[in-house]
Structures are given as structure tokens and as C-alpha cells.
Amino acid sequence: MTPLNLAAINFAWLPILPLLIVAVAAMVVLLAGLRVDEEESEGLGWLTLASLGIAFIFALGLVGRTGVAFAGAISVDGFSAFFQLVILITAAFVVLMSLDYAGENRLPGAEYYSLLLFATLGMMLMATAGDLIIIFLGLETMSLAVYVLVGMRRRDPRSNEAAMKYFLLGAFSTGFLLYGIALIYGATGTIKLGPIHAALASNMASNHLLMLGLAMLVVGFGFKIAAVPFHMWTPDVYEGAPTPITAFMAVGVKLGAFAGFVRVFLINFGPVSSHWAIALWVLAALTMTVGNLIAIVQTNIKRMLAYSAIAHAGYLLVGMTAAGPQAGSAVLYYLLAYAVTNLGAFAVVVALEHRASISDEISDYRGLSRRAPALAAAMTIFLLSLAGVPPLAGFMGKFYIFSAALSAGYVGLVVIAVLNSVTSAYYYFYVIVAMYMEEGAGLELARVAAKPALVAAIGLALFATIVVGVYPEPYMSAAASAYQSALNAGTIHTAALLP
Amino acid sequence: MSGGLLTAIVFVPLLGGLFVLMQREDRAAWNSAFIFSLIPLALSFYLFAKFDLHSADFQFAEQYDWIPRFGISYHLGVDGISLLLVLLTTILISLSLLYSGGGDIEERPREFCFFMLVLETGLLGTLLSIDVFLFYVFWEIMLIPMYFLIGIWGHGRKVYAAIKFVLFTMTGSLLMLAAIIYLVLQARHAFGRLSFDLQLLYQVPLSETQARWLFAAFALAFAIKVPMWPLHTWLPDAHTEAPTAGSVILAGVMLKMGAYGFLRFAIPLFPTVAVEAVPLFLALAVIGIIYGALVAMVQPDLKRLVAYSSVSHLGFVMLGMFALDPQGVTGSIYQMLNHGVSTGGLFLLVGMLYMRRHTREISEFGGLWKSVPVYAAIFMVVMLSSAGLPGLNGFVGEFLILLGTFLRNWIAAAFAVSGVVLGALYLLWTYERVMFGPITKAVNETIRDLTGREIAVMIPVMALMLFMGLYPKPLIDRMEPSVEKMLAPVHIAEVRLEQKRIDRDRALAQGTAPARAPKPSALTVAAQ
């Protein structure tokens, strides 16, 4: 028996340290939950938040380092660091939203926070994947946890329906993804992203097996990011899930799925982008148009935000279609802008939902500007950002993506996207109309005040939405260097190095 | 760099808006909002005084990097085209706030003042930006407060009007955004770097097709804002349902942003296409003039009448502009100022009447001359200014525009003159129906005449009308160098197109050319 080489082990564990912290925290929370009553889950929430913070610090420590571990299965670079940080922030926001929500809705705290952490782990794993199997593992870890989270409100039939629907369709789409991976393995003889990249560069493009595999992957990812026509589950699931989980799905799941999508398609299948670009072009146009058009007629805010999330996936797909380094960094920046804005919007929905006996109907938002001026103002900023009004984050994201797409020559697609933005203004502004321009029947209701944790979440999201928009340069640079670092890593995949 | 004077002008209102939101008492909110609006007003008078008459360049320029990755900078500057519009904006905002505090707005005054001041920041930023991206940002920002002003404090179908306003304007402006990005990418092609600097973009070489499409995108955005017939349908709704101050700013300043956009962007960026498009724009302008006047004539609602008269007056602005000669363009800018002052004044007067009677139906009035003589006298002055009576401001602008247009296209000018006649007709007729004759409704006998505050609002308006009517020189002197500079590339384009036509005719005469002129290849539009 050869002696253990401790140095080598340390070497390999370091890159996945943030992942390990989250995984351990998930189990600790689960065990700690045995000693905590269901209604008193707030402590578990703080524990979760603390562990996310620790993981964040370690993830921050990995910024600027690149290398592969576990024989190429894990790829640590600026790209993975970028996504891990944004995903951890997202999870932290969701915890802040859940602190009161979980107790009030009598959600089983230990399971809830533990699954939240497992889902976060899955997302982070997708961002750090160096081969297709890890992407699949990450996707499954994330999805299985989220299936359960969606159904957490056990006594609510809508929650049950949502979980069932999400699970069935999700499992189906996972099949597609896995089959796609198998076909790609068959075509290239490897599941490692780097060698696939190399294989593609050397004239594999005409391989039908490979193309079929790619198409299957598009379906698998398309389901997770809710691209039309794989979006059917979205509104029902978003509506039925506990609202913080809806936020988690609209932002976190999308981040994880796009992390995988971007890494596989833009970075590693970049050489054959001409083969998949047309498919994504169609997907993007469909996703934007259908999402926006159906969002117009929604009367429930969660459903409206669900269709809005579909539409935003469409804008992101415009960036994917454009391909190339500029488009890649535009997609990353857009995801950041979208994350902070959407988290803020959902935090407002949560705040109203459980404090003010407001349901999720947009008509209940009537006259909100009098009952809760600050919440209404914050919601207005978030909606304006989603609609793409300058100088907020959402606008800068759109600007970045449109520039990249025009620069790649997709004038028609940008015109479609622009017209879609006008459509979207209608339904976002309609919520503002309800809050400011219509009188609520419930004026006698007390003024709405949110709990400190939620106020903090909304305040931070508001601050981020404004800062990321008004002073975008550092975030754009971060996105650009993250993407560039993954590109470089893709080409030097064989060297395993971490300083 | 000049000490950030322009930055102060643009952002003091925003700071004021935030300050106003923190006030607890309504009166304190009104007072602080008014005082905050006086700061940019004073600064813009200072700007007017210090403005170098003989320079056509951007003055008081400030430039800092904003998003270096895209070559976007925070770049402000003022020239003869924007200077007077800045002054108009600061004057009208102050007057509107002064007026609105007198009882016109009773609901949520703090928010009202906040949105008015944010609107001022948006308007001034739009006028002073010489970075195209920055311009676009301000252009969109000014939309939001106006949306709230109409939607919260408006009348009748206010929500419908507000949403319609937003959707119309956004459609145009987002397409313009795509065009801006495309233009900048062409600039990168030509000069090897990304830059949103307007002065650089003026030099971008474009193919004929590219220039046409880009001009179309810019022109659409601006034509919606002006609005030019047939894109005007949002205007009557927005103007009618908006609160008085909203209508004043909407008509007085915001519509000018469209015309300003043509002068600053659409025409100088694509001079050749602009020259080619002259017949189209003259035709649309003339249709707007006559259509607006005819529709105004049959309106039963006073405010709607003023709104349609705006369509007609803005037609004059566009007519003079697309005469593309110094008189026409100078007259066009002058007419923008006139329209701001006169129509602003008319909206204020209609608002004062509405506050007393809660109706704007012309048939509800009659014989007001007897019960409210001061009001009637002031109305007379403002109405005559709008109708273009010599000695008052409206005449100077219309005269210059018609002069300029006659040189370019006498048929368009001849039709436009009929608009002047129609304008006088509907305004005088309205005046007659409202002010003269017997008092038909008992309520009108006891109607209260203007308060001191209202007279204080109207005195500066009338003073401006007289001053601009009798002594236009100081204003025109400041415009001329910049107008000449803006028209220089247009003249080059004209000469070039003329030369091409001569060449083609000559070739045809010699029988050497094919029957159909060959498609001209990559026509460069670079000026100078």
C-alpha cells in the first residue's frame, strides 16, 4: 500500500471547497432540524444563511484561479467562480425571503432549508462541471431538490399539482439530456468537455449522431430554462410553489441551467455554432414572443412573473444565438442583472403576501402606493428594470445583448427582441397602474410593513438593481473576464493546475 | 471642463425631487420644489449670458468615461440649438410648479413635485447630452415621470392615455436604440473603436441602404414624439387627460424633443437621406398643419382643441426644419420656443378655467368677458400669440418658416399659409364662443377671476411673448452659428446629389447610359 499523498488530496479538495461547505451545511441543517419544532425554523434559516456566507467567502477566494480537478470532471475558472457567487447570493436572498414565510406556512424547516442547500449545491456543480456527467449530476441534484420544494405546502392542492407536474415533465426532459449525452459520447468517444471541443474543431460537424445529441441537449436545457415550446409547466409550477421557491426557480434554476448551457454550447460547442445557431434563433424568437404575449393576459402576479421569466430566457437565448466572447459576457451580465431584479420583485411579492393578506392577484395591488409607499416604489423600480428602462440593470443587460447580437449580424432577431420589449412594457406597466393609478378597495386595511429580513432583502436588491445599471463597468468586466477564463480553460484543459 | 455647470443644471432637479419626497408637510413640499426649480432656472440664465455668440461648437462641455468598454462617456455640452430649449424647459417647469401649487393639484403633492423634478432632469439631460447613449438614457428617463403624471393626476381615461403614451413612444425609441447600436458598430468598422460620441458618429461612412434604414429608425422615434401626422394619435389623449402642468410640459417641452432629435441626430447623421426625404416630410408637415387646424376647429372640448392646435403648430416646426435652409431651420427652432410659450400659456389658462368650473366644454361657457375680465384679457394676449399676430412671438417664427419654405418649395409654403389662416379662424372663433355674447349659464356669472398667484404665473408668459415678438435678435443671434454648422453637411449632400443628377442627365442626353440609371454604389456620407 503506497502512502497517501496528502498534498495531492488537499490539492483536489480545494477547488470544490465551496461545494463541500454547502453539502455539509445541508446535512447539518437536516440533523439540527431534528431538535427544532416545525414553527420555529427561523434559527435553521439563519444557520443556512451563515453557511452560505462561508461558502461565499471561499468561493471568493477561488476567483482568479483556474485549473481542473478529479481528472477533468471539475473545472475551476473565472466562469465557475462567477456563477457560484451569483448562485450563492441568490440562495441567500431566498433564505431571507423564507425566514418568516416558512414559519407562517408551517413548512418543515429542516427539510426546507436542507433541500434549498442541496439545490444550491446542484446549481454550483453545474457551473463547475468539466464533463457532461457532472452537468447531469448537478442538474439532477438541483432538480430533485426543487421538485420537493415545490410541493412543500403539503395541504395546498395547487402546490401538489405543481410538484407533480414539474416532476413528470422534468424527469422526461432529463431523459432527453441524458440521451443527448449518450449520443455525444457515441460520436466523440468522450464525455469530457475539453476533448469534445477538440473533436469538434477537427471536422466532426457533419456527424449526424453528434448533431442529434446536440439537439437533445438543447431540449434538456430548454426545459430547465423554460424556453418555448418547453415552457408549458412554468406558470402552473411558479404559481403553485411557495413564493420564495418560485423566486428560487425563476432565478437560481435559471442560473444553474444557463451555467451549463453556456459552458456546453457557447464555450465547448462554439466551433460548430453555425450548426446550432439557427435552432437557437428560432427558440429565442418563439420564447420571447410567446412569453410576452401570454404574460399580457395574466391576472396573477406569480403567473405574470413566470411568463416574464420565459420572455427573459428568450432575450438570453438571443445572446446565446449570437455566440462569441462578447455575447458570452453579455449573457453572464444579463443573468446577474436579471437575478438581482427578479429577486427583488419576488421579495416584494412575498412581503405583501404574508403581511397584508394580499393574494397574488394583480388586482389586489390596487392602491398599494398609499398602503405601502416604499414597497410600491421598490416594486416599480424592479418592474421598470425588467421592462428595460434605463439606467437600471435590466436595460444595461438588454443593451449588452442587443449589441452582441447586432455585432454578430442578427439584425432581424434584435428587431424581434426590441418589439418584444415594447410588448413587455405593457404588462409591467400594468402592475404599476394598479399600484399607483387605481384605488384599492382595501384602503381601510392597515398600512403594510415588512419584516426586517425582507426589508433588507428588498433594499439590497434595489441597491444592486440601480448600481449594476448605473455603473455597469465593473460587472461587465467581471462577466467578460469570467467568460474569457472559461474559454482559455477550454483550450488548456489537460493541464491540472491550481496555484 | 468648466466646473460642472451643465451637470448642476441637469441634476439639481433630481436632488430637489429626493429632497421634496422627504418633506412632511404639503406646503413645504411645494415651496421646496419651487425653490429647487429656480436653481436650474437661474443657472440657465447664467448660461444664456455667458454663451459665446460666435461659436458653433458645443460649449461648457464636460466629459468623463462612463462605460469605457463601449466607448460610452458622460458627455454634456450646449450649443445654439439646445441653449434656448434648456431655458424654455427651466422656465416652464418653474411656472408649472408655481401654478400647480395653487390648488390645481391636491392629491399626493410630494410625489407630484418629485415626478415634475425628475422630468426636468430627463428633459435637460436629453437636450444637453452629446453622447448618443447618454442621450438615449435621458430620452427614456423622461418618459417615466410623464407616465406617472398623466396616470395619477390626470382626468377621465387617464390610465388609457398614459399607457398609450408609453407604448407609442417606446416603440419608436427602442427601434432607435437598435439603430444607434448598429450605427456605432459601423463606426467601429470605420475607425476601429467603439464610441458613442456624436461628433465622431457624424463622420461614419454608410452605404445608401444602411443610411436609409437608420434614418428611418431615428425618424420614426422622433416623428412619434413630435408628433407628425399620421403618428399623432397618442397626443390628443395624453394632452387632454394629463393634469395642467403635465400638458404644459408635454406640449411645451416634450414634443420639442422630437424636433430637436431631428436637428441633432436624424438630419446631420444622415444628411443625404434627409435631403432625399424632403418632399415626404414637407408633405407630412403640410398635412399635419391643415389636418390639425381643421380637427381643432370642431373640438367641443377646450383642451382637446389646444391639443390639436399643437399638431398644427408642430407641423410648422417640421416644415421649417425640412426647408433645410438657415431661415427655415432658425424659424423652426424659434417656433418651438413660441409654441412652448403660447401653448403652455393656453393650457395654463384652460386649467384655470377647469379648476373653477370642472368642465372644459366650450358650450358650457359664453360671456366670460363680463365675469372674469382679467382672465379674458390675458387669454386674448395668449390666443393672439398662438395665432401669430405681428408684434407677438408667434409671428416671427411663422414668418421665418414660411420665408425659408418659399425658397425651397413654394407649393408647400402656399398650403401652409392656409394653416395660418385656419389657425386664426379657430382660435378667434373659440374666443368668441367662450368670452363674448350673453352669459348663458348662471354659474358663469359668479365665477372667480384670477388669483394673484395665477396672475404671477401668466405675467412671465406674456412678457416672453412680447419680448420674443418685438426683439428676437438676441435669441436668433445665438442660434445662427450652430444652425449654419448643422446645415453644412446637408449642403454638401445637396450639391453631391445635384451633381449626380446632372451627370445622369448628361449621360442620358449623350445616349451612353443604360435606360435605367445604374444603382449607385456605396455612397459615402462623410461630411467635410
Chai-1 contact restraints between the chains, C-beta under 6 A:
chainA,res_idxA,chainB,res_idxB,connection_type,confidence,min_distance_angstrom,max_distance_angstrom,comment,restraint_id
A,V389,B,E140,contact,1.0,0.0,6.0,A-B,restraint_1
A,P390,B,V137,contact,1.0,0.0,6.0,A-B,restraint_2
A,P390,B,E140,contact,1.0,0.0,6.0,A-B,restraint_3
A,P391,B,V137,contact,1.0,0.0,6.0,A-B,restraint_4
A,F402,B,I181,contact,1.0,0.0,6.0,A-B,restraint_5
A,S403,B,I181,contact,1.0,0.0,6.0,A-B,restraint_6
A,L406,B,I181,contact,1.0,0.0,6.0,A-B,restraint_7
A,L406,B,Y182,contact,1.0,0.0,6.0,A-B,restraint_8
A,L406,B,L185,contact,1.0,0.0,6.0,A-B,restraint_9
A,S407,B,L185,contact,1.0,0.0,6.0,A-B,restraint_10
A,V414,B,A178,contact,1.0,0.0,6.0,A-B,restraint_11
A,V418,B,L174,contact,1.0,0.0,6.0,A-B,restraint_12
A,V418,B,L175,contact,1.0,0.0,6.0,A-B,restraint_13
A,V418,B,A178,contact,1.0,0.0,6.0,A-B,restraint_14
A,S421,B,L174,contact,1.0,0.0,6.0,A-B,restraint_15
A,V422,B,M170,contact,1.0,0.0,6.0,A-B,restraint_16
A,V422,B,T171,contact,1.0,0.0,6.0,A-B,restraint_17
A,V422,B,L174,contact,1.0,0.0,6.0,A-B,restraint_18
A,A425,B,M170,contact,1.0,0.0,6.0,A-B,restraint_19
A,F429,B,V166,contact,1.0,0.0,6.0,A-B,restraint_20
A,V433,B,V159,contact,1.0,0.0,6.0,A-B,restraint_21
A,Y436,B,I152,contact,1.0,0.0,6.0,A-B,restraint_22
A,M437,B,G151,contact,1.0,0.0,6.0,A-B,restraint_23
A,M437,B,I152,contact,1.0,0.0,6.0,A-B,restraint_24
A,M437,B,V159,contact,1.0,0.0,6.0,A-B,restraint_25
A,P472,B,I67,contact,1.0,0.0,6.0,A-B,restraint_26
A,E473,B,I67,contact,1.0,0.0,6.0,A-B,restraint_27
A,M476,B,R69,contact,1.0,0.0,6.0,A-B,restraint_28
